[in-house]
Amino acid sequence: MGGWLLLNTHAPRWRILRPYFPLLLLFALFEIWVALQQLPLPIGWLQAIVPETAAHFIAANAQTTTGTLSLDPNQTHIGLIKGLSYWCILFLVLALANTTQRLKTLILIIVLTGTFQACYGVLLALSGSETTWLMGFENATSASGSFVYRNHFGNFLVLCLCLGIGLLIASLSESKFSSLKAAVKNFITMLLNGKATLRICLAIMVIGLVMSHSRMANTAFFASLSITGVLGLLLIRKKSRSLTVLLISLMVIDLMIVGSWFGVDKLKDRLENTSLMAETRDEVNQYGMSLIEQNPLTGTGGGSFYSSFPSVKGPGINSFYDLAHNDYLQFTIEFGLPATLLLGLAVLWSFYHAFVALRNRRNSLLQGVAFATVMAIIAELIMLTTDFHLQAPATATYFMLCLALAWKARFMESGRQGQPSARQNTQTAKRSHAEHKEASKKT
């Protein structure tokens, strides 16, 4: 990021970031708040702002003269560093993915990364090895790739699948075939131009997703695919027939045929055996609400859930919860309601731009990116209700990428950088015609 700023301090490329300033500003304001949480304040100020937090510092040291809004400033500092890293990644994606070719290359890399993770996870799960091949962790029959937690693996694959599906939709043909010969020709062309390879990558990732046995990841994927598919059929009219075929193949072929070979029955058993009596996550949500009541505006500090939750944990929870298994709850506890609403505004604003792009853009790639980001945001919002996916750097980074791509789908020029867009070409032609007409009058 420093290199880009050094090279473009006085360059006109800053103007391409103008439409994305609101997104960058919202996340920057959130990081400023996290920085304030770890800032030492006079204990008198702290008693006036958050008496409960001040009482915590006084109980630890009666002679203390300063305290922080965060109950664990060291963990908050670590969270600040991670958050600034996410912001830098967001900035670089918005700044560097400035042509449709770069945008396509970025999505292809994400799809290939997801395919590699799926291959590694599936092969490792089927190998019967007692330990993982790379890190030596205990292996299981559920696929988890290079992730320690299979639900994070499932979340990662869902985001990669969303972008892969968007890329495939961008390549759908708008033409109608009048004969068998034309259809065969189109099929051969599909094999040669890489669409078949992309479709295979999607199938591999679906296998990995099913074999992860992650209940919410699988539920969120097919729910978001159904919802976004309906939106796509209503809004992408020129591709309605080919889009219908693609959605049916994803829902039927991938789930019923491929899934039946690779353990969809185990996933079904996990879903059927899910019981609120056996789960304690709902009780964590109930007890966590008391932490929100104690610090509704300032929160307990980023990364402080594991140290603050034991103070309100009830007798029905015997396990140690270092994370809330509900990111809505954890963000509200740690950062307070205003900061959490600020992040919610960034996500919903991104969803709005993706929806508008899906409805209005005519460039096939940007339409596909809009479809992908609408689907990714819906899926992520569902998955965050039962797990802590935004606490894992890999899944948090990829979700930030999806938010950036949503704004790209709305505001990015469809022409290549350095080349005039269609609007610019029209304006130039009108000016040339007017100048020529004026010169003719003078002569």
C-alpha positions, 0 to 999 in steps of 0.5 A: 500500500505504501508503494502505491501511495508513493507512486500515485501521490500526485497522479490522477489515479486518486479520482478512481477511488472517489466512489469508494470513499464512503466504504473506506471512511466507514471502516476507517472510523471503526478502526479509530474507535478501536484505537480509542478503546485502548487509549489510557484515560484518567480514571475519573473520566472512565468512572463518568463514561463506563463505571463498570469498566472503571470499577474493574481497574480499581479492583485490580489496583486501587492506586491506579490513575488511568484506565482504558475503555477496553477490559483487555487493551493488549487484545484490543491492540492486536485487533487494531493491527488486524483491522488496519491490515484488513483496511489496507487490503480493502484499499488495495483491491479498490485501487488496483483492480481498476480494469475488468481484466484485473477484476477477472484475474482476482476472482480466478485466483480466489476460485483456484484458492478455494479449489485447492483448499477443497482438494486438500481437505477432501483428500485428507479426509478420505486418506484415513491419516491420523494427522494432517499432512502439513501441520500435524494436527489431529485429522478427522473424517470431516474435511477442513482443508488447512483450517483448524475449524471445519466451519471456517473451512465451509465459510471460506468455500462458500465465499469462493463458490459465490465468486466462482458462480458469478464468474460462470454467470458472466460467461453465459451465452445470450444467444439462442441456438436454432439447430443441434449443430449450433448447440454442439458448436457452443459446447465445444467452444465452452470446453476450449474457452475454460468454462468447463474447467471453471464448472469442474472447480465449482463441483470440487468446491461443492464436494469440499463443502458437503464433506465439511459437514458444516450445517450452517455453511451448507444451509447458507450456501443453498439458501443464498443461491436460491434467493439470489437465483430468483433475483437473477432470473428477474433482473438478468433478462437476457440470460434467463434461460441459460441462468435457469439451467445453471442454477438447476445444475448447481442445485440438483446435480451438485447436491443430489448426485455429487453430494450423495457420493461424498457424504451428504447423508452425514450432513443430513444426520447432523442437521436432523440431530441438531437440538437446542437441548444439546446446544449451549450456544443459545445460552451463550447468547442469553448470558452475553446480552447482560454484557451488552446491557452493562456496556451498550455504547463503548463495549468491553473492548476488542478481543475481550470476550474470553475474559469478560464472558466468565463474569456473566456465565450461568450454571448451564454452561460448563465449556469455556467459550473464548468466542461467542459463536455469534459475530453479531453478539460478539461485535456488539459486546466488544465494540458497542452498539454504535460501532457495530451499527457502523459496520452493519451500515457498510455491509448493507450499503455494499449489498445495496450497490451490488443489487443496483449493479445486478439490475442496471449494469449491462457488462457481463462481467460486472453483472456476474460480480454483482450476482456473486457479491449479493449471494456472498453477503446473504450467505455470510449474514446467515452464517454469522448467526451461529459462528465467529467467522469474522474472527478468522483472518482468512474468512474476514479478508475474503468477506472484505474482498466481497464488499469491495467487489460489490462497490466495483460492480456498481461504479467501475467503468466497463472499459479498460484503464487508459482507454476511453469509455463509451460515454467518453467516445460519444462526447468526443465524437459530438465535440468533433462534429460541432467543431467541424460544423463551426469550421464549415460555417466560417469558410 
